């Protein structure tokens, strides 16, 4: 009897189920095609030669007569940029480092282990092994914290009375700024 009762319940349950067709197309929503246009303000580049400026807007750098090169940092600010941005630098002045010229003279300083005295040893000078055209500026830098950007110029003393023209470019935005530096 229990067997028939179970069979009756199964038949009753199967009979109460209905097969309803579901139209999936009625639930389909046509996608909306819109172009998302994000207007980004192009970056701006402001340079500072960190030198005295004359009435014509030319910076003035006094070259050190006791050294071959005078090292100087140029700074700037790039505004409206959020990604690592590369700034390219160029200048109009170069100089030749010829084969056989002394590049550096190195002096090693150490404390003699046995005597306790400071000892200086002049090492053989480093000489250039081939002719090389040397730029007066580092060729690239990246924008840092708060949009700060820097590069270094290093004109030689023989360039005295020349005008060094520094051009900086943000390539992906085609933004260029120029500084003129009179070498005195």
Secondary structure as GFF3:
##gff-version 3
##sequence-region A 1 184
A	DSSP	alpha_helix	2	16	.	.	.	ID=ss1
A	DSSP	three_ten_helix	24	27	.	.	.	ID=ss2
A	DSSP	beta_strand	44	48	.	.	.	ID=ss3
A	DSSP	beta_strand	52	53	.	.	.	ID=ss4
A	DSSP	beta_strand	59	61	.	.	.	ID=ss5
A	DSSP	beta_strand	69	79	.	.	.	ID=ss6
A	DSSP	beta_strand	86	91	.	.	.	ID=ss7
A	DSSP	beta_strand	94	97	.	.	.	ID=ss8
A	DSSP	beta_strand	102	104	.	.	.	ID=ss9
A	DSSP	beta_strand	107	111	.	.	.	ID=ss10
A	DSSP	beta_strand	118	122	.	.	.	ID=ss11
A	DSSP	beta_strand	126	127	.	.	.	ID=ss12
A	DSSP	beta_strand	132	135	.	.	.	ID=ss13
A	DSSP	beta_strand	140	142	.	.	.	ID=ss14
A	DSSP	three_ten_helix	145	147	.	.	.	ID=ss15
A	DSSP	beta_strand	148	156	.	.	.	ID=ss16
A	DSSP	three_ten_helix	157	159	.	.	.	ID=ss17
A	DSSP	beta_strand	163	170	.	.	.	ID=ss18
A	DSSP	three_ten_helix	171	173	.	.	.	ID=ss19
A	DSSP	beta_strand	175	183	.	.	.	ID=ss20
###
